[in-house]
C-alpha cells in the first residue's frame, strides 16, 4: 500500500508537570488536540538529574499501561 497521507497540522509540545512534580513535555493531551481527549496522552520526559523524576507518579488506575 503506497497511499500518501497529508500532514494536517503541526503542534508543539507543551511544558508541564505531572505526577509528583515530574517535568515533562505533553505532546498529545492538550486543548489544541482535544479531538484525542480524554483517553490518550503522549508525554516525553528525561533528565540526567534523578531529582527531576525520582518522586515519579503516584498510584493511579492505568499505571504501567503501555501502548
N, C-alpha and C positions, 0 to 999 in steps of 0.2 A: 504494500500500500504506500504509494507516494503522494498522498493527499497533503497539499500545502495548507498551512494554517497561518492566519494573520494575527499579529500581536495587537490586542485591542487597547491595552493600557499598560504603562509602566508606573509602578508605585514604589516609592522609597519606604524602607522600614522605619518604624518609629521607636526611638529610645524610650524605655520604660523600666519599671522594676516589677518583679512578681515573686511569689513565694515569700520567703523570709528576707526580702530585700535584694534578691539577685538582680543585678543589672543585665538587661538583655535588649535585643532589637526585635521587635514584633513585626514580622513580615505579613502574615495573614492573621486577621482577628482585630483589625482596626475599623473604625467607622467608614473609612474610604472603601473598604471591601465588604460592606455589610451584606452583600448577597451570599457570602460564605458563612455568616454567623448563624446561629450561636455555637455551632458544633466543631468548628475547625480552627486551630491555632497553629501557626508555624513561627517558632522563635529561634533566634541564633544567639548563643552566648558562649563566651570563652574568655579566659584570662590566665595569665601566668601567675597571678596572685591568688592563692586559695582563699584569702579573706573575702574576695569578691563573690564567692559562691558557696563557701563551706556550710553556711546555715541551710542551704538547699531549699526544698519545697516541703511544707508540712503535709501530712496525710490528706488525701482527697480521693474521691471515688474512682478516678481514672488514672491514678498514679501508676506509672510503669507501662502504660499502654504505648505501643509503638506502631506506626503505620509506615 
